[in-house]
Amino acid sequence: MRAKSIVYWWIFVLVGCCPSYGQSGFRYPVGESVYVSAFASALRNEQRSPISRPITSEVACAAGTGAAVLDQYSSDWGPPTIGGGRGSVVVGAQADSTSTARGNKAWITAYGYGTIGAEAVAMVSNDCWDFALEVAGSGGGSAAEFQLPFIMPERGPVAIILDWMHLVGSSSGASGQCGGLFAEPSFDYTIRAGFSVSILDSEGRAVFYEEFLTDQPNQKHIWRTLVLPPGRYLLIGTNSSYLSATSIAVVSPDPSSCGPCCMSCTMSGTAASAPSLAVYMVAFRSTIPVPLDAVRSDIDGSYSVDDGDLLSVIVDYGHDGRESLADINGDGLVDDADILMVLQWFGTEY
């Protein structure tokens, strides 16, 4: 066993664990850490999940994943907000958020994604011909953040690719003897979603910044190229979404269309927001464009997809993809699909 360890140690030394300052690419500050944080809120309750893990290798950054999930539900009986009669509300919200950051000396990748869904149901019944209105409100939010320190050993070009998507869905419906003379039942929701990505130098100045905010479904693909001088940097990214939903149930006195006492109305609605952000940063040595899948297949950061990358997948085969760069396709598991990715791009240099 000792002999085997010595062999592995010599292989480690001969291959080289650390890029020199004369080599293009990134170098991780050993002893520092990658930080990821996830936040979820539902019906004014909050949950946070920050994780900070040390970077122990200058070749492969320690992967860090933070996740937060919160599910809240409540119902209440009480008088309607306006008019007579009696009303009740049922509200619920679920939020979840996950962030991940990892990389090697050639590329950095970080993700932030989450969902927030809100349900609001308002029910009201009048007393004879009284006007009655009930309001139900629900909401929450999710946010993911990652921070990844790195060093540029020498001046060089860096490509930054941002992929952001925001999906929105909703449904609503009224039942019973709703509306009439004064008002109609309704469902409405408000969404605020967006992302921000920045790179700070050692003095805290932003050398790169990009943000986008929206209240609509949207998709952004941004490619930027910049030249970074030697020095220490910090990559910071956030991805967030906040949602509020309101249902209003109404029963109005309308003798021409309604029956006897105790008419009732139920207004229900649901809305959901799902933003996702992927950030790729590549220290290219070649001006020839190379697909990101090929870059991700370079597990050891040698600027080529070769035997070392195939060996990395074999060694980590069956492991949790959140803990290994060998999960090339990002499906959460190191398996046959990742081996096929290496074979597909085998021999590619960038």
CORPE-V901648 format. One line per field, one symbol per residue. ss: DSSP state (h for helix, s for strand, l for the rest). A space follows every 10 residues. Layout:
ss->???
This chain:
ss->lhhhhhhhhh hhhhhlllll lllllsslll llssssssss ssllssssss ssssllllls ssssssssss ssssssssll lssllsssss ssssssssss ssssllssss ssssssssss ssssslllll lsssssssss ssssssssss sslllsssss ssssssssss ssssssllsl lllllsssss ssssssssss sllllsssss sssslllsss ssssssssll ssssssssss ssssssssss slllllllll lllsssssss ssssssssss ssllllllll lhhhhhhlll lllsllhhhh hhhhhlllls hhhlllllll llsllhhhhh hhhhllllsl
